Amino acid sequence: MITRLAGLARPMLLLMEPERAHETTLRALESGLFSAPAEPDDPRLAVDIWGHRLPNPIGIAAGFDKNGRVPDVLVRIGFGFAEIGTVTPLPQVGNPKPRVFRLIRDRALINRLGFNNAGHIRVKARLAMRERNGVMGVNVGANKDSADRTADYVQGIETFYDDADYFMVNISSPNTKNLRELQGEDELNRLLARISERRSALSDQHGRRVPVAVKVAPDLEEAALPVVADVIVQHGMDAVIATNTTLSRDGVQGLKHAEEAGGLSGAPLKPMADKVLAAFRSNLPGKIALIGVGGITCGQDAVDKLDLGADLVQFYTGMVYRGPELVNECLRAIAKRKSA
Ligand SMILES: Cc1cc2nc3c(=O)[nH]c(=O)nc-3n(C[C@H](O)[C@H](O)[C@H](O)COP(=O)(O)O)c2cc1C
């Protein structure tokens, strides 16, 4: 029923300006219209991770619910877990509109939103009203004009320590100037050292160690991947998300909007994201989890990422083009893989 309703609405949403369509979707989710319980998942799809049992390995990627409006609803309609954010300490309006473009022929998007979000205080207040019926990660970032970006990430972890089931340190958005420099060896060392130190203190204080993951760009040079992996291991991080959006336009066929500035997501991103995912799997010990994201637009795409070593997967752009039906399709494909 839920997916049928969403299926009927999809062609209309795709005719609307992308950000308006997105706001309409969030409001529909908030309204309870789509909140009927999803069919119970096949128990073989459950994943045990970080002391939680996820009903399935499919998550909604960061950026869909930047302000923590609907994490529980997303789990109720079928996602195995939800990631909110990116949230920055102070609210930000982001870049001037238009800043999200559909490349329909390519099942892709280009966005240059620039971390538009309501900021820590408002998001925290909203999360206080949650029913907490699913696993939720908080994706933390830095304000555009911050004098100390590391402090912004640390503040995010402090602020949401009681709310988050895991943290995602987003150092790979292409839409905040110089942010991706944090992926350089020295900067990453400094950032993760401070995060790790603060997380230890918070774990002692709260009697609970919240996992911290790092989200990387698909545009990292091949030679940099083992270095980044090494730094992540050294500082006791718990997971890597591969990947964020790309600055490359490789594989884009349609001409409309292809030249817009911003990060490309969706189908053309998949080969790049998969390559980076595989490289991290071979450079990281098994105890560090991998979350594969980038270009999942059909069930087989999710299976591919699990086959490359992902423990969990996420998508965003696929939700725009396919709606929640894509979750079901991924689950069917994964169940089939298990029984093969
Ligand atoms: C409109 C839009 C906004 C996004 N905002 C964020 C964000 O705030 N933080 C983040 O870490 N990733 C963000 N992403 C990246 C996604 O989480 C994901 O890594 C990327 O889109 C690749 O997955 P996909 O091909 O399934 O969309 C955003 C993506 C899109 C399309």
The ligand as a Gaussian input file, in Angstrom:
#p B3LYP/6-31G(d) Opt

LIG

0 1
 C       20.573000      16.288000      -2.715000
 C       21.661000      15.568000      -1.979000
 C       22.085000      16.032000      -0.742000
 C       23.094000      15.367000      -0.053000
 N       23.483000      15.825000       1.172000
 C       24.430000      15.141000       1.873000
 C       24.808000      15.554000       3.174000
 O       24.273000      16.515000       3.731000
 N       25.790000      14.855000       3.798000
 C       26.399000      13.760000       3.247000
 O       27.268000      13.147000       3.868000
 N       26.027000      13.336000       2.012000
 C       25.075000      13.989000       1.340000
 N       24.708000      13.543000       0.097000
 C       25.409000      12.381000      -0.490000
 C       24.644000      11.067000      -0.284000
 O       24.534000      10.752000       1.071000
 C       25.370000       9.913000      -1.017000
 O       26.644000       9.734000      -0.444000
 C       25.532000      10.187000      -2.511000
 O       24.412000      10.856000      -3.035000
 C       25.738000       8.903000      -3.300000
 O       24.630000       8.036000      -3.161000
 P       23.428000       7.937000      -4.243000
 O       24.063000       7.738000      -5.580000
 O       22.629000       6.766000      -3.766000
 O       22.680000       9.207000      -4.142000
 C       23.698000      14.199000      -0.612000
 C       23.254000      13.738000      -1.850000
 C       22.249000      14.391000      -2.532000
 C       21.798000      13.844000      -3.857000

